[in-house]
């Protein structure tokens, strides 16, 4: 009984994280300019293109995670961790993009750690 309740909690958490990822990715693809300005980055054609690509990654990853939440959320954590490391490297080496990169790293960390936590909840007996 407790295990089943934890699995439902894990499914809800995973579903919520996936829904948030899909929403975030959609916003980045449809309105990258305001998102860039919101984090203090220049709203340039190239930066809008990069934001759209990152948004598409989030949408694709969210759709992929939706098919099998628990196992794919675990792998999604690795994908998010790699992205976070790349954003932290960008923040370290390029001052112009520091604020946007740190913000994106924080968002990626939230998605990755939330997904990992959702998979852990389902394992606790």
C-alpha positions as CSV (number, residue, x, y, z in Angstrom):
1,X,0.0,0.0,0.0
2,X,2.8,2.4,0.9
3,X,4.8,1.4,-2.1
4,X,1.8,2.0,-4.4
5,X,1.3,5.5,-2.9
6,X,5.0,6.3,-3.4
7,X,4.8,5.2,-7.0
8,X,1.8,7.5,-7.5
9,X,3.7,10.3,-5.9
10,X,6.7,9.5,-8.1
11,X,4.5,9.5,-11.2
12,X,2.9,12.8,-10.3
13,X,6.3,14.4,-9.6
14,X,7.8,13.0,-12.8
15,X,4.7,14.2,-14.8
16,X,4.9,17.6,-13.2
17,X,8.6,18.0,-14.0
18,X,7.9,16.8,-17.6
19,X,5.0,19.3,-18.0
20,X,7.2,22.1,-16.7
21,X,10.0,21.1,-19.1
22,X,7.6,21.0,-22.0
23,X,6.2,24.5,-21.0
24,X,9.6,26.0,-20.6
25,X,10.8,24.6,-23.9
26,X,7.7,25.9,-25.7
27,X,8.1,29.4,-24.3
28,X,11.8,29.4,-25.3
29,X,10.9,28.4,-28.9
30,X,8.0,30.8,-29.3
31,X,9.2,33.9,-27.4
32,X,13.0,33.7,-26.9
33,X,13.4,37.5,-27.0
34,X,11.5,38.3,-23.8
35,X,13.2,35.4,-22.0
36,X,16.7,36.7,-23.0
37,X,15.8,40.2,-21.9
38,X,14.4,38.8,-18.7
39,X,17.7,37.3,-17.7
40,X,19.7,40.4,-18.8
41,X,21.1,39.0,-22.0
42,X,21.3,40.8,-25.3
43,X,18.3,40.0,-27.6
44,X,20.2,39.3,-30.8
45,X,19.2,37.1,-33.7
46,X,21.9,34.6,-32.9
47,X,21.0,34.4,-29.2
48,X,17.3,34.0,-30.1
49,X,18.3,31.1,-32.4
50,X,20.3,29.4,-29.6
51,X,17.4,29.9,-27.2
52,X,15.0,28.3,-29.7
53,X,17.4,25.3,-30.1
54,X,17.6,24.9,-26.3
55,X,13.8,25.2,-26.2
56,X,13.5,22.4,-28.8
57,X,15.8,20.2,-26.7
58,X,13.6,20.7,-23.7
59,X,10.5,19.9,-25.7
60,X,12.1,16.8,-27.3
61,X,13.4,15.6,-23.9
62,X,10.0,16.2,-22.3
63,X,8.2,14.2,-24.9
64,X,10.8,11.4,-24.6
65,X,10.5,11.4,-20.8
66,X,6.7,11.3,-21.0
67,X,6.8,7.9,-22.7
68,X,8.4,6.1,-19.7
69,X,8.9,8.6,-16.9
70,X,10.9,6.7,-14.3
71,X,13.7,5.2,-16.4
72,X,13.9,8.2,-18.7
73,X,14.0,10.7,-15.9
74,X,17.1,9.0,-14.7
75,X,18.8,9.3,-18.0
76,X,17.4,12.9,-18.4
77,X,19.3,13.8,-15.2
78,X,22.6,12.9,-17.1
79,X,21.5,15.0,-20.1
80,X,20.6,17.9,-17.8
81,X,23.9,17.6,-15.9
82,X,25.9,17.8,-19.1
83,X,23.9,20.9,-20.1
84,X,24.5,22.5,-16.7
85,X,28.2,21.9,-16.9
86,X,28.3,23.5,-20.4
87,X,26.4,26.5,-19.1
88,X,28.7,26.9,-16.1
89,X,31.7,26.8,-18.5
90,X,30.1,29.4,-20.7
91,X,29.5,31.6,-17.6
92,X,33.1,31.2,-16.6
93,X,34.6,32.1,-20.0
94,X,32.2,34.6,-21.5
95,X,31.2,37.5,-19.4
96,X,28.5,38.7,-21.9
97,X,26.5,35.5,-21.4
98,X,27.3,34.9,-17.7
99,X,23.8,35.8,-16.3
100,X,21.9,33.9,-18.9
101,X,24.2,30.9,-18.6
102,X,23.9,30.8,-14.8
103,X,20.1,31.2,-15.0
104,X,19.9,28.4,-17.5
105,X,22.2,26.2,-15.4
106,X,19.9,26.8,-12.4
107,X,16.8,25.8,-14.4
108,X,18.6,22.8,-15.8
109,X,19.6,21.8,-12.3
110,X,16.0,22.0,-11.1
111,X,14.8,19.8,-13.9
112,X,17.5,17.2,-13.5
113,X,17.4,17.1,-9.7
114,X,13.7,17.0,-9.7
115,X,13.6,14.1,-12.1
116,X,16.2,12.3,-10.1
117,X,14.3,12.8,-6.9
118,X,11.1,11.6,-8.5
119,X,12.9,8.3,-9.4
120,X,14.2,8.0,-5.9
121,X,10.8,8.4,-4.3
122,X,9.6,5.4,-6.3
123,X,12.4,3.2,-5.0
124,X,11.9,3.8,-1.3
125,X,9.8,1.0,0.2
